[in-house]
Amino acid sequence: MGIKGLQGFVANVCHDVHKMVNLKEMAEEHRMSYPDSPPVIVVDALSCIRHWYTPESWVCGGQWQEYLANLEDFINAFTAADIKLVFFFDGVVEQKKRGEWVKRRLKNNKEIGRIFQFIKTYRQQPGRGMFFIPSGLATFTRFALKSLGQKTICSLQEADYEVASYGLQHNCMGILGQDTDYLIYNTSPYFSIEKLCLDKMVTVMYSRENLCRALNLNITDLPFFACLLGNDVVPEAALEGFWHKCLTSCPPKSQSYDKRSNIILAVANYISGLPHSYSSVKNFEEMLPLGSDKTLLCKAMESYILPGQQSPWLPPSLSNSQALSAKQDTGMCSDQEIFQLAKEQHITGENYMVFNILSNGEVECSNTLEDELDTELPGQALIYRPARQHIYSVLLEPRKDTQRVCSVVKEWFVYFGNPLHQPELMQPVQLDIPGEMPSLRTLWLGKGPDIENQRYSTFLACFHLQDMVEELKALKAPVAAVCCLLMYLLLQLVQVDSRAVQLGALFIRGLATLIMANSACGFPFSMDDFMPWKVFDGKLFQEKYQQSHRGCSLEELLEGNGFLCTQFQNLKLLICKACMAKNRTIQSRQRGDGFIAEMQGRGRNANFQQAHRTSFAPPYRNQNRGYQWRGLQPYGSQTQPSVQGESRILIPGTSCISRGYQPRHQDQRRRFQFTPRWPR
């Protein structure tokens, strides 16, 4: 994620390091210099997402069609300049950077808390200064770019390392992103996404050669320089004493420089006076309070050395270990062919989470826009946990006729109340299907109508909907996907009464769970069927959600469109049928204007956990002791029993509808009505 303060230092102190360039002109020069090598720019996608998402509404789940149009405009601008783009996405979180990942996720939780407080106070979306990317944006951007015909690569190790390696090995014209690590790698030129003017095709290019000239360093010194300033591997706290000594021996050159700029200059001065050898690094390591791991500095330096490169600060045997570390065995998968297929699909961005599970049994999910003070709606990580446990069972293939215990999966899922001190261990839960569970080889490589049916029914079984195969198959695939998601939510949620912001995020995370199941089950659906721009629009959802709570009729909600009203009623009956089959009765609950005031001051963990103290609260390593729940109950459990012993689901809607064959969940229905293309 770059070197703290280096971007500001380059902008304010070393003016020769950056200059405005015309990308179209550079592409023409590249073609003249390398006739056999067309101009290619490698894009660090995750550092660009914030700049790509410019639609007006971001807090209610995202405006996905507008976002897709933005991506298309971005691609077209480079295509017009005859520049090819290759997009890289983070595919793993390396263990050496897990601590920093956790630190950032916890910081994001605080930002999200401030967003919800703003919404409660002002009843409107915060300004761009508080912008937080819509939930699932990184996941679905990958599929959006693929749908637009772009080459996307999901990394097997740290993405910025693979970006820099690709740029070097393919003689690329440059790297587009916003990460000062690209000033440290000895690779292609580094272009700023932040300074990019798409209309004129101009941006700022940073020169590592000029940076070295300003600091009196060699390019091969930059990895050592970056580590002594602190990064994702070397903690800044361990370097503060060293910085103080450097500042003492190298007084500030100008009183106008800030403290960080003076530290950067002093560290560069220190390095320039050292013998360029491994012994200098070892001597320095002994001076630092880095704990028991005295090789930490060398490990951090190795992460900057690209394939084929050497460093005078490292022995030759270490310089290429980062490249070699990408080699993996078959991990938790016993079938080499299946493992290799999963790896290939991971790299090309065709599956989701599957390879991470098969290779090392560890997955993560970043922050979601969820309100910590909403005591009635659990976090999405908890809501979709039962589905994930079924998906783990599909992938790790335990058998009913064996005593083999399936390996647990380590989950780093962010939700309020999870301190992320360590992963939660999830035991896979077998599907409730007749006969033997089909193997991955059958699901992924098998052919024929029977296998296609197995894929479809296995997918539905992950969401306990295996009895709805025929009904869902009769629908168009995107409609069936959304119905599947809504059915799952209504079978899971005991009570839902949260504002549209969190519901929108919950829905998008649900789509991500669907694509995870689709990947595991051999793609019974096209991935395109689950894309949010086909089924959801956050701004429209917010409008319809508010209308429903004002008591608008179905005809008003659907803007008088008779066809949509008919389709809506038909799909409502289908969803209600699935709920009734599981003894779930849906009730509608009007939500008044006072609900925001009521929610203020109420902590999610205090009330929610007190109300469900005996369920879904497994601490670390408690997942293997039965099927425990916090706030959610197994499908057959009896929560809020009625006179007839049924389970009821209370959901905000337009009017109270009696139990029986016409239950209503207006809030959830509203989400699925985005499946048709709306006139606007």
Disulfide bonds with the S-S distance in Angstrom:
none
